[in-house]
Amino acid sequence: MPAKESPFRVNLKILPSAQRNELTGYENGLLKIKIAAQPEKGKANKALIDYLSELLDTPKSEIEICRGLSGRNKVVAFYSLSQADFEAKISAILRGS
């Protein structure tokens, strides 16, 4: 059985307590995402995983916050999404908004 591929990781800047969940684009090399949830007791982190799962059509179990659990800047790993697929989906979403 082949070993599981290394995850693709992306740097994000999260803006919690927003009016709604929204992908806003890139700023200083970080993908900015607004999250409606409050940054308390992991609510914003859970909402981020839920939003990314829905946005990118990827199972929640295949998305992990690797770094920045308590900060706005996060590193998120995708275990079943390639960098090319991620970039294509994000580009399509940003063009459509």
LOVOSE-425336 format. One record per residue (C-alpha): residue in three letters; x, y, z. Coordinates in nm, 2 decimals. Layout:
# residues N
[tormi "ALA"; [X; Y; Z]]
...
//
This chain:
# residues 97
[tormi "MET"; [0.00; 0.00; 0.00]]
[tormi "PRO"; [0.15; 0.34; -0.09]]
[tormi "ALA"; [0.22; 0.59; 0.18]]
[tormi "LYS"; [-0.02; 0.88; 0.22]]
[tormi "GLU"; [0.10; 1.19; 0.04]]
[tormi "SER"; [0.23; 1.49; 0.23]]
[tormi "PRO"; [-0.04; 1.75; 0.28]]
[tormi "PHE"; [-0.06; 2.07; 0.08]]
[tormi "ARG"; [-0.03; 2.36; 0.33]]
[tormi "VAL"; [-0.16; 2.71; 0.28]]
[tormi "ASN"; [-0.11; 3.03; 0.49]]
[tormi "LEU"; [-0.43; 3.21; 0.58]]
[tormi "LYS"; [-0.52; 3.53; 0.76]]
[tormi "ILE"; [-0.85; 3.49; 0.94]]
[tormi "LEU"; [-1.08; 3.78; 1.03]]
[tormi "PRO"; [-1.33; 3.64; 1.29]]
[tormi "SER"; [-1.65; 3.81; 1.41]]
[tormi "ALA"; [-1.74; 3.91; 1.05]]
[tormi "GLN"; [-2.10; 3.96; 0.93]]
[tormi "ARG"; [-2.07; 3.64; 0.72]]
[tormi "ASN"; [-1.81; 3.38; 0.60]]
[tormi "GLU"; [-1.63; 3.52; 0.30]]
[tormi "LEU"; [-1.32; 3.46; 0.09]]
[tormi "THR"; [-1.18; 3.81; 0.03]]
[tormi "GLY"; [-0.85; 3.75; -0.17]]
[tormi "TYR"; [-0.48; 3.77; -0.10]]
[tormi "GLU"; [-0.29; 4.02; 0.12]]
[tormi "ASN"; [0.08; 4.00; 0.16]]
[tormi "GLY"; [0.09; 3.64; 0.04]]
[tormi "LEU"; [-0.18; 3.53; 0.28]]
[tormi "LEU"; [-0.53; 3.42; 0.17]]
[tormi "LYS"; [-0.78; 3.63; 0.37]]
[tormi "ILE"; [-1.10; 3.47; 0.49]]
[tormi "LYS"; [-1.37; 3.64; 0.70]]
[tormi "ILE"; [-1.54; 3.41; 0.95]]
[tormi "ALA"; [-1.87; 3.50; 1.12]]
[tormi "ALA"; [-1.79; 3.30; 1.44]]
[tormi "GLN"; [-1.64; 3.45; 1.75]]
[tormi "PRO"; [-1.28; 3.37; 1.83]]
[tormi "GLU"; [-1.36; 3.19; 2.16]]
[tormi "LYS"; [-1.34; 2.83; 2.26]]
[tormi "GLY"; [-1.24; 2.72; 1.91]]
[tormi "LYS"; [-1.56; 2.84; 1.75]]
[tormi "ALA"; [-1.39; 3.04; 1.47]]
[tormi "ASN"; [-1.15; 2.75; 1.40]]
[tormi "LYS"; [-1.44; 2.50; 1.37]]
[tormi "ALA"; [-1.63; 2.75; 1.15]]
[tormi "LEU"; [-1.31; 2.79; 0.93]]
[tormi "ILE"; [-1.29; 2.41; 0.88]]
[tormi "ASP"; [-1.66; 2.40; 0.80]]
[tormi "TYR"; [-1.63; 2.69; 0.55]]
[tormi "LEU"; [-1.32; 2.55; 0.38]]
[tormi "SER"; [-1.48; 2.21; 0.35]]
[tormi "GLU"; [-1.79; 2.36; 0.19]]
[tormi "LEU"; [-1.61; 2.61; -0.03]]
[tormi "LEU"; [-1.36; 2.36; -0.17]]
[tormi "ASP"; [-1.58; 2.05; -0.17]]
[tormi "THR"; [-1.34; 1.86; 0.06]]
[tormi "PRO"; [-1.42; 1.65; 0.36]]
[tormi "LYS"; [-1.37; 1.82; 0.70]]
[tormi "SER"; [-1.16; 1.52; 0.81]]
[tormi "GLU"; [-0.91; 1.61; 0.54]]
[tormi "ILE"; [-0.85; 1.96; 0.66]]
[tormi "GLU"; [-0.63; 2.05; 0.96]]
[tormi "ILE"; [-0.52; 2.37; 1.12]]
[tormi "CYS"; [-0.14; 2.30; 1.18]]
[tormi "ARG"; [-0.03; 2.63; 1.32]]
[tormi "GLY"; [-0.20; 2.94; 1.46]]
[tormi "LEU"; [-0.49; 2.78; 1.66]]
[tormi "SER"; [-0.52; 3.09; 1.88]]
[tormi "GLY"; [-0.41; 3.36; 1.63]]
[tormi "ARG"; [-0.53; 3.52; 1.31]]
[tormi "ASN"; [-0.25; 3.39; 1.09]]
[tormi "LYS"; [-0.29; 3.01; 1.04]]
[tormi "VAL"; [-0.13; 2.73; 0.84]]
[tormi "VAL"; [-0.39; 2.49; 0.72]]
[tormi "ALA"; [-0.32; 2.15; 0.57]]
[tormi "PHE"; [-0.53; 1.97; 0.30]]
[tormi "TYR"; [-0.48; 1.60; 0.28]]
[tormi "SER"; [-0.69; 1.52; -0.02]]
[tormi "LEU"; [-0.65; 1.84; -0.22]]
[tormi "SER"; [-0.35; 1.92; -0.44]]
[tormi "GLN"; [-0.20; 2.27; -0.46]]
[tormi "ALA"; [-0.31; 2.29; -0.83]]
[tormi "ASP"; [-0.67; 2.20; -0.74]]
[tormi "PHE"; [-0.67; 2.44; -0.44]]
[tormi "GLU"; [-0.54; 2.73; -0.66]]
[tormi "ALA"; [-0.79; 2.65; -0.94]]
[tormi "LYS"; [-1.08; 2.65; -0.70]]
[tormi "ILE"; [-0.98; 2.96; -0.52]]
[tormi "SER"; [-0.91; 3.15; -0.84]]
[tormi "ALA"; [-1.26; 3.05; -0.98]]
[tormi "ILE"; [-1.42; 3.16; -0.65]]
[tormi "LEU"; [-1.24; 3.50; -0.65]]
[tormi "ARG"; [-1.32; 3.56; -1.02]]
[tormi "GLY"; [-1.69; 3.49; -0.96]]
[tormi "SER"; [-1.72; 3.73; -0.66]]
//
